[in-house]
Amino acid sequence: MRPVTALSDLTPIQIRALIKLDTPGGDPDSVGRRIEELSPQILMGVFELLELKLATSEFGWQNTAWFRLTPKGRAVREFGEA
């Protein structure tokens, strides 16, 4: 995959996933979303964002998977490019 630096490089499902993982106001300390909160379609987009380094995953309380935007992902979401 080539590096993504612009919103226009993303597919519609990747854009929907990017929006879903962000918090209103773009809080840099956002904890993101739990895997259980995401539909299968959005989850596929999230996995693609992980490959593009626009999102990250972590295990939290009770080993629940969490996904959130990276600083690069937040820049693409907020400014249209990174």
N, C-alpha and C positions, 0 to 999 in steps of 0.2 A: 504494500500500500504506500502511496506517495504521501508526503506530509500534508496535513490539512491546516491551512492558516486562515481560511475565509469561510464564512457562513455559506456562501454560494457553492462551496465544494461539497457540502453535506447533502445527503438524500433527505426526502421529507420525513422518514421515520427517525433518522438521526437528529433532525431538528426538533422533532416532537420530544425525543428523549432528552435532548439538551435543555429544553424548556422545563420538562418534568423534574429534572434533577436540581434545577436552580431554585432558590428561595426568593420570595418577593423582596425587592430591595437589594438583591445581590450580596447578601451577607457573606463575607469571606470565611466566617467561621461556621458556615452551614454544615450540618451533619448529613445532609442529603436525604436519600430515600431508602427505606428498607426494601429488600427484594420482594417481600409480600405485598408491597404497595404498588407494584408495577405489573401491568398486563403482559402477557407473553410477547405481544408485538413490540411494546416499548422496551421490554427486556432485551429483545434482539438488537434494537437500536443502541441500547446501553452497552452491550457487549462490543458493538462496533466502535462506540466512542472510547471504550477501554483500549482497543487496538490502536486507535488514533491518538492516544495520550490526552484526550479531552476530558476523560473521567477517570476516577480511581475507585477501587473497591477495598473495603476493610471488613473485618469481622468485629462485631461489637458485642454488646451484652447478650449472653446466652448463645454465642456463636451465630448471631444473625448477620447476614451479609448486608452491608450498606454500600450505596453508590453515591458519589458526589463529583462535582466538577473539579477539575484541576485549575490552576490559575490560567493556563492556556485556554481551557474550555470556557471559563468564565469570560475571558477577553473576547472569544469568538461570539459567545452569547450576548454580551453587552455592547460590543463595538463592531461586530461583524467581521472582525479579523484579529489575528494574534501575531 
